[in-house]
Amino acid sequence: MLHLVCFALIALANAFANPGPCIGDCWTHDPGLYQRKSDGRYFRFATGGGVRLSSAPTITGPWKAVGDVLPGGSKIDHVGSDNLWAPDVHYQDNTKKYYMYYSVSELGKKNSVIGVASSDTMAPGSWTDHGSIGLDTANNPPYNTIDANWIRIDGTPYLNWGSFWQNLFQARMENPLKISGDAPRQIAFNGTLNHRIEAAFEFQHGNYYYLTFSSGIGGNYDVTLPAQGMEYSIRVCRSEGGKGNFVDKAGRSCLESGGTTLLASHGNVYAPGGQGIVQDKILGLVLYYHYADKNKGLAKSQYQFGWNRLNWVDGWPTV
Ligand SMILES: *[C@@H]1O[C@H](CO)[C@@H](O)[C@H](O)[C@H]1NC(C)=O
């Protein structure tokens, strides 16, 4: 009986909202989303044989594919420099520029470099490549160097990155184009199975910094369907300082496999992940992600752009 009650509570807690509407070009994979300061126009960056760019007047669309960010690839001399991944975009007031971090990597290998490009407008054709930020796996560090995520903490810029291996790390940025020499800190680790967490995205709200990540198996689910519950889901941890000591809602350390589920498969929504948070001028904090729509198909080429406004309960975000 107690088990039944527990099940009912879990079912209730997992009643996720469906994604908000999307009109037009709604394909995406590992999206990065940013609203332009000047006119509020949205730009959506995605991984798909390079960094693909789409644009829309509002988050609901109509979305239009507008081109590639660095169509010629990166100037970094490394395998994968013609196939950039995992875009992360932010704006800096001091330089009045947008910066996009990207990964150059050999799929599934710890053989990677993080690079950066900048632009005044985010529009295609406006991006200048600056190459490596000085973060790579050449000396066989404990981490992989993909999935960059920039964040300002107490006025100081930091970068989160990682994925698989020893999972998520953080270090201070010297400037937007260069990582500092400070020793990287591990900020999240799932000790079980293959350490399947990736795609850090951190943001601030109220008195806390929130660290979101994708947990589980991502990929072409039309080729291999993971056991139920092992597919991608979006997790969240929080910390007061933003630089470590992240815990989940149950108080479990996120260095010890903690991480509260923010969004998981439900209804036709399968394996949401590759998430980020954007501050919409009207809606406030919005979670965005990719997911497979069971009605449309499970391949990466069929992934859909999802978004939900965040609600807050006892200092924790919910969807
Ligand atoms: C950690 O990994 C295990 C095994 O893959 C998984 O069941 C669990 O949900 C993961 N937890 C987090 C917070 O990623």
The ligand as an SDF file (V2000), in Angstrom:
LIG
                    3D

 14 14  0  0  0  0  0  0  0  0999 V2000
   23.2680    8.5540  -12.6170 C   0  0  0  0  0  0  0  0  0  0  0  0
   23.4590    7.4170  -13.4510 O   0  0  0  0  0  0  0  0  0  0  0  0
   22.5440    6.3570  -13.2100 C   0  0  0  0  0  0  0  0  0  0  0  0
   22.9390    5.2130  -14.1300 C   0  0  0  0  0  0  0  0  0  0  0  0
   23.0060    5.6220  -15.4740 O   0  0  0  0  0  0  0  0  0  0  0  0
   21.1270    6.8330  -13.4500 C   0  0  0  0  0  0  0  0  0  0  0  0
   20.2070    5.7930  -13.1450 O   0  0  0  0  0  0  0  0  0  0  0  0
   20.8350    8.0480  -12.5710 C   0  0  0  0  0  0  0  0  0  0  0  0
   19.5500    8.5520  -12.8840 O   0  0  0  0  0  0  0  0  0  0  0  0
   21.8820    9.1100  -12.8300 C   0  0  0  0  0  0  0  0  0  0  0  0
   21.6400   10.2720  -11.9660 N   0  0  0  0  0  0  0  0  0  0  0  0
   21.9170   11.5080  -12.3460 C   0  0  0  0  0  0  0  0  0  0  0  0
   21.6400   12.5790  -11.3630 C   0  0  0  0  0  0  0  0  0  0  0  0
   22.4040   11.7790  -13.4320 O   0  0  0  0  0  0  0  0  0  0  0  0
  1  2  1  0
  1 10  1  0
  2  3  1  0
  3  4  1  0
  3  6  1  0
  4  5  1  0
  6  7  1  0
  6  8  1  0
  8  9  1  0
  8 10  1  0
 10 11  1  0
 11 12  1  0
 12 13  1  0
 12 14  2  0
M  END
$$$$
